[in-house]
Amino acid sequence: MLDLGRLRALHAVATHGSVGAAATALGYTPSAVSQQIAKLERETRTTLLERRGRGVALTDAAYLLATTADQVLKLVEEAEVTLEEQRGAAVGELRVGAFATAARGLLPAALVALARDHPALDVRLVELDPPQGLEAVARGELDMAVTHDWVNTPLAVPDAVSRVQLGEDVADVLLPVSHPLAGREVVVPEDLAGERWICQPEGTICHDWLVNTFRGAGMEPDLAYRIAEYETQLALLGKGIGVALLPRLGRGELPAGVRAVPFTPTPTRRVFAVWRTQATRRPAVAATLAALHGCWGERSTA
């Protein structure tokens, strides 16, 4: 009988395209994944990996087996869902991803509520940007993720994934206190023409929102400082460097040298919980959704 763990390793290599990427997704070392594949080759008496330059590639037989493995893993998940549903209790392990400010401003309260109300549920949390979290859920690497998108930068959701909106999060323009606009009640894109922006790196949703917003107003923002961590962005602002746009969720108290000014049109991002539709019946999924909804009103926000 084929070992399920080895099939999972092969499926991960086929999905992610390399042993290293599969190891990252599974939380293993590349050596451990290679060993699993080697054992599967001995079990099946079939060559599954071939050397290609400095790397390896799956053989045609491996791709056929990986397709079957995908079906097997879905059946296993369905069996687990059915058993958990029959027990009627949120038990076992639930793997959750969340973007940085949700992990800071929403998940702590939700984790406390779940530990209190469902002590047999083992929730594991990993920080991931929204696109990566959504992809991990779709591939079965996570059971659920908290993601977000902006109204003018929507995040496409695969057909096999369900989602529910938890709420909306507003962002403000952050300025050094010495900035001429720091005392304004509201600013518009035209007020910020020519400013040197501190923003998220290219490829992130927040970066794309900023670019789309200013291009929509006929301007190209000057993205002078591309910084992933909000704390670093605030440190630059506190020294009088640049301007930024930061959401309120998980933002915390601003340094003394920084002011938040509302922006119009109001930058609003929608915060979602996503999970595989096949797992909707899991009591663990229902319990976690209830905790997230319940904690949204008590979220840490500026």
Backbone torsions as a table, in degrees:
resi	resn	phi	psi	omega
1	MET	NA	136.0	-178.7
2	LEU	-71.0	138.9	-179.0
3	ASP	-77.5	130.9	-176.0
4	LEU	-65.5	-39.0	179.7
5	GLY	-63.0	-36.8	179.1
6	ARG	-72.3	-37.3	174.4
7	LEU	-63.4	-38.3	178.9
8	ARG	-63.9	-38.9	178.7
9	ALA	-65.2	-43.9	178.2
10	LEU	-63.3	-44.0	178.8
11	HIS	-59.8	-39.8	179.6
12	ALA	-66.1	-39.9	178.1
13	VAL	-64.5	-42.6	179.1
14	ALA	-65.2	-36.9	-177.9
15	THR	-73.0	-42.0	-172.0
16	HIS	-97.8	-14.3	172.0
17	GLY	92.0	-6.3	178.4
18	SER	-159.4	160.8	178.3
19	VAL	-65.8	-41.4	-179.1
20	GLY	-62.7	-44.8	-179.9
21	ALA	-66.8	-37.6	177.2
22	ALA	-63.7	-40.6	179.0
23	ALA	-62.0	-42.7	178.4
24	THR	-61.0	-44.6	-178.3
25	ALA	-65.6	-37.0	-177.2
26	LEU	-86.8	-12.9	-177.2
27	GLY	80.3	22.1	178.8
28	TYR	-107.1	177.3	168.6
29	THR	-88.5	155.1	175.3
30	PRO	-56.9	-35.6	179.3
31	SER	-62.6	-40.7	-179.4
32	ALA	-65.7	-39.9	178.0
33	VAL	-64.3	-44.7	179.3
34	SER	-59.9	-39.1	178.6
35	GLN	-65.0	-38.8	177.9
36	GLN	-63.8	-42.2	178.9
37	ILE	-65.1	-41.2	-179.9
38	ALA	-62.1	-40.7	177.9
39	LYS	-66.3	-36.7	178.0
40	LEU	-67.1	-35.3	176.1
41	GLU	-62.6	-40.8	178.9
42	ARG	-67.8	-39.4	179.2
43	GLU	-63.3	-42.0	-175.1
44	THR	-92.7	-9.9	-176.5
45	ARG	55.0	41.3	-176.2
46	THR	-136.9	139.6	174.7
47	THR	-77.2	123.9	-176.6
48	LEU	-110.8	-27.6	179.5
49	LEU	-122.7	137.9	176.5
50	GLU	-124.4	144.8	176.8
51	ARG	-69.9	131.5	175.4
52	ARG	-134.4	100.1	-176.5
53	GLY	63.3	-124.4	179.3
54	ARG	-89.4	-6.2	-177.7
55	GLY	-117.9	-161.8	178.7
56	VAL	-131.6	160.5	178.1
57	ALA	-138.2	151.0	177.5
58	LEU	-75.4	141.6	174.7
59	THR	-78.6	170.7	176.6
60	ASP	-59.8	-39.3	178.7
61	ALA	-63.5	-37.1	179.0
62	ALA	-64.7	-40.6	179.2
63	TYR	-65.0	-38.4	176.7
64	LEU	-62.6	-44.2	180.0
65	LEU	-67.2	-36.1	179.0
66	ALA	-65.1	-35.8	176.3
67	THR	-63.3	-43.3	176.4
68	THR	-65.5	-39.3	178.7
69	ALA	-60.4	-38.3	178.0
70	ASP	-59.9	-43.3	178.8
71	GLN	-66.3	-41.4	-179.9
72	VAL	-63.1	-45.0	-178.6
73	LEU	-63.8	-36.2	176.2
74	LYS	-66.0	-39.0	177.7
75	LEU	-65.7	-39.8	177.7
76	VAL	-62.5	-44.1	178.3
77	GLU	-61.6	-41.7	179.1
78	GLU	-61.8	-40.0	177.7
79	ALA	-64.4	-42.4	178.7
80	GLU	-63.5	-41.0	178.4
81	VAL	-62.7	-44.3	-178.5
82	THR	-62.2	-44.2	179.6
83	LEU	-64.5	-43.7	179.9
84	GLU	-65.6	-38.2	178.5
85	GLU	-64.0	-38.8	-179.6
86	GLN	-66.1	-38.9	177.4
87	ARG	-68.1	-28.9	176.3
88	GLY	73.6	15.0	-178.8
89	ALA	-129.3	148.8	176.5
90	ALA	-79.5	103.3	-176.6
91	VAL	-134.2	170.4	176.1
92	GLY	81.7	-162.4	-175.5
93	GLU	-99.9	136.5	174.9
94	LEU	-127.6	119.9	-177.4
95	ARG	-96.9	120.4	-174.0
96	VAL	-121.6	136.5	172.1
97	GLY	-111.5	153.2	178.6
98	ALA	-154.8	143.9	175.2
99	PHE	-70.3	163.4	-164.5
100	ALA	-55.6	-50.1	-175.0
101	THR	-72.6	-26.8	173.4
102	ALA	-71.6	-39.3	177.0
103	ALA	-60.9	-30.4	-179.7
104	ARG	-90.1	-39.8	-170.7
105	GLY	-99.4	-14.5	-176.0
106	LEU	-126.1	-44.4	-172.0
107	LEU	-65.7	-35.4	-179.7
108	PRO	-56.2	-46.6	179.6
109	ALA	-65.4	-38.8	179.5
110	ALA	-65.6	-39.8	179.0
111	LEU	-64.7	-39.2	177.7
112	VAL	-63.5	-44.3	-179.8
113	ALA	-63.1	-41.2	-180.0
114	LEU	-67.4	-40.7	178.5
115	ALA	-64.0	-34.5	179.6
116	ARG	-73.5	-44.9	-172.5
117	ASP	-91.8	-21.1	-176.9
118	HIS	-137.7	71.4	-174.0
119	PRO	-63.9	-18.8	179.4
120	ALA	-86.6	0.0	179.7
121	LEU	-95.4	125.8	-178.7
122	ASP	-105.1	98.9	-177.1
123	VAL	-92.0	128.0	176.8
124	ARG	-112.3	131.0	-174.2
125	LEU	-116.3	136.2	174.5
126	VAL	-133.3	140.2	179.5
127	GLU	-87.0	125.0	-179.8
128	LEU	-145.6	144.7	172.6
129	ASP	-65.3	155.4	-174.8
130	PRO	-51.2	-48.6	-179.1
131	PRO	-61.7	-40.8	-179.8
132	GLN	-67.8	-38.8	177.6
133	GLY	-63.5	-43.0	179.2
134	LEU	-63.9	-43.0	179.1
135	GLU	-64.2	-39.3	-179.6
136	ALA	-64.9	-37.3	175.9
137	VAL	-66.0	-46.0	-178.7
138	ALA	-60.7	-34.5	-178.8
139	ARG	-84.3	-7.6	-179.8
140	GLY	88.3	7.9	179.4
141	GLU	-80.4	-26.2	173.6
142	LEU	-123.4	151.2	176.6
143	ASP	-85.7	-28.4	-176.8
144	MET	-157.2	155.1	175.0
145	ALA	-145.3	147.4	171.0
146	VAL	-100.2	117.8	-175.2
147	THR	-124.5	177.0	174.5
148	HIS	-151.6	161.7	167.4
149	ASP	-147.2	168.0	176.7
150	TRP	-102.3	154.3	-176.9
151	VAL	-57.0	-38.3	-179.1
152	ASN	-94.6	6.4	176.4
153	THR	-139.9	69.2	-175.2
154	PRO	-68.1	151.9	179.8
155	LEU	-105.0	117.3	-178.6
156	ALA	-70.8	136.2	-178.4
157	VAL	-110.9	126.3	179.3
158	PRO	-60.0	156.8	-177.7
159	ASP	-61.3	-31.8	-176.0
160	ALA	-82.1	2.1	-176.4
161	VAL	-114.8	136.2	174.4
162	SER	-102.9	156.5	177.7
163	ARG	-147.8	156.0	174.5
164	VAL	-139.3	140.1	-179.3
165	GLN	-81.1	129.6	177.0
166	LEU	-87.1	-32.8	-179.5
167	GLY	167.7	-169.5	179.3
168	GLU	-122.0	145.8	-178.3
169	ASP	-125.0	127.0	-177.3
170	VAL	-95.1	146.6	176.5
171	ALA	-115.1	152.8	178.0
172	ASP	-122.1	157.6	169.8
173	VAL	-80.4	130.1	177.9
174	LEU	-106.5	131.4	-175.1
175	LEU	-131.2	148.8	168.4
176	PRO	-60.2	145.3	-176.6
177	VAL	-60.5	-24.0	179.5
178	SER	-82.5	-4.8	-176.7
179	HIS	-69.7	141.9	-179.2
180	PRO	-59.1	-24.5	-178.9
181	LEU	-93.4	-0.4	-173.7
182	ALA	-63.6	-24.9	-179.7
183	GLY	-92.4	0.9	-177.7
184	ARG	-72.9	152.3	175.8
185	GLU	-80.8	-27.0	178.7
186	VAL	-158.5	150.8	175.7
187	VAL	-127.4	156.2	177.8
188	VAL	-121.3	166.1	-177.4
189	PRO	-52.7	-39.9	-177.8
190	GLU	-62.1	-30.4	178.6
191	ASP	-64.2	-25.2	-172.0
192	LEU	-105.3	12.4	177.3
193	ALA	-60.7	132.8	178.3
194	GLY	84.9	-2.8	179.0
195	GLU	-73.6	153.7	176.3
196	ARG	-94.9	111.7	-172.0
197	TRP	-88.2	141.8	164.6
198	ILE	-97.4	124.6	-175.4
199	CYS	-144.6	170.0	174.0
200	GLN	-67.5	157.2	179.1
201	PRO	-62.6	158.6	178.7
202	GLU	-59.4	140.2	-179.6
203	GLY	99.2	-10.8	176.5
204	THR	-90.5	157.2	-178.3
205	ILE	-63.4	-40.8	-178.0
206	CYS	-65.1	-38.3	176.3
207	HIS	-61.3	-47.9	-178.0
208	ASP	-63.6	-38.1	178.9
209	TRP	-60.5	-46.3	-177.7
210	LEU	-60.8	-46.5	-179.7
211	VAL	-63.5	-46.1	-178.6
212	ASN	-63.1	-38.8	-178.3
213	THR	-63.9	-46.3	-176.7
214	PHE	-77.0	-33.7	174.9
215	ARG	-65.6	-33.9	175.8
216	GLY	-63.8	-24.8	177.2
217	ALA	-95.3	9.3	177.4
218	GLY	80.8	21.8	-179.0
219	MET	-129.0	154.6	175.2
220	GLU	-110.5	113.3	-178.0
221	PRO	-67.9	144.0	177.0
222	ASP	-87.8	99.8	-176.0
223	LEU	-88.2	83.0	-172.0
224	ALA	-81.7	-29.8	-174.6
225	TYR	-132.1	112.9	-176.5
226	ARG	-106.3	99.9	-169.7
227	ILE	-125.9	127.0	-178.0
228	ALA	-77.9	-41.3	-173.8
229	GLU	-83.7	129.9	178.3
230	TYR	-63.9	-33.8	-179.9
231	GLU	-61.8	-37.8	178.1
232	THR	-70.2	-39.1	175.7
233	GLN	-58.7	-44.8	179.9
234	LEU	-65.2	-34.5	178.7
235	ALA	-64.2	-40.3	177.2
236	LEU	-65.3	-45.9	179.3
237	LEU	-60.0	-40.0	-179.8
238	GLY	-62.9	-21.9	177.1
239	LYS	-96.4	10.1	177.6
240	GLY	83.2	18.3	-175.9
241	ILE	-103.9	123.2	169.6
242	GLY	70.9	-177.8	171.2
243	VAL	-132.3	158.9	-176.7
244	ALA	-147.5	166.8	173.8
245	LEU	-125.9	115.7	-176.1
246	LEU	-125.3	134.8	175.0
247	PRO	-67.3	161.3	-177.8
248	ARG	-83.4	-28.8	-178.2
249	LEU	-61.4	123.2	177.0
250	GLY	68.7	11.4	-174.7
251	ARG	-75.3	-35.6	179.9
252	GLY	76.4	-172.6	-177.8
253	GLU	-74.7	138.6	-179.5
254	LEU	-82.0	150.1	174.0
255	PRO	-60.5	159.0	-176.9
256	ALA	-60.2	-28.9	-176.1
257	GLY	-90.3	12.2	-175.9
258	VAL	-125.9	139.3	177.5
259	ARG	-121.9	144.2	174.8
260	ALA	-103.6	129.5	-179.6
261	VAL	-125.0	129.5	177.3
262	PRO	-59.7	147.7	-177.5
263	PHE	-117.2	142.5	174.4
264	THR	-130.3	134.7	3.9
265	PRO	-65.1	142.4	-172.4
266	THR	-60.4	120.9	177.2
267	PRO	-72.7	113.7	-177.1
268	THR	-126.1	127.4	174.1
269	ARG	-110.9	143.2	-180.0
270	ARG	-95.4	130.4	-177.6
271	VAL	-104.2	128.0	-175.7
272	PHE	-123.7	154.5	161.5
273	ALA	-105.9	134.5	180.0
274	VAL	-126.3	147.6	178.6
275	TRP	-156.1	161.5	177.7
276	ARG	-69.7	131.4	-177.1
277	THR	-57.1	-33.6	180.0
278	GLN	-60.1	-26.2	-176.7
279	ALA	-96.2	10.5	-176.3
280	THR	-57.4	-33.6	-175.6
281	ARG	-76.9	-10.1	-178.2
282	ARG	-64.1	125.6	174.7
283	PRO	-57.1	-31.2	179.5
284	ALA	-65.0	-38.4	177.9
285	VAL	-67.1	-46.1	179.5
286	ALA	-61.1	-41.4	-179.1
287	ALA	-66.1	-39.5	-179.3
288	THR	-70.3	-39.4	175.8
289	LEU	-60.9	-43.3	179.3
290	ALA	-62.4	-40.2	179.7
291	ALA	-66.2	-42.1	179.4
292	LEU	-63.9	-44.2	177.7
293	HIS	-62.0	-44.4	-177.6
294	GLY	-65.1	-32.3	-177.4
295	CYS	-89.2	-11.2	-178.2
296	TRP	-59.5	-41.8	-179.2
297	GLY	-67.3	-18.7	-179.7
298	GLU	-107.7	14.1	-176.5
299	ARG	-60.3	154.4	175.9
300	SER	-81.1	114.1	-176.1
301	THR	-143.0	152.3	-179.4
302	ALA	-69.9	NA	NA
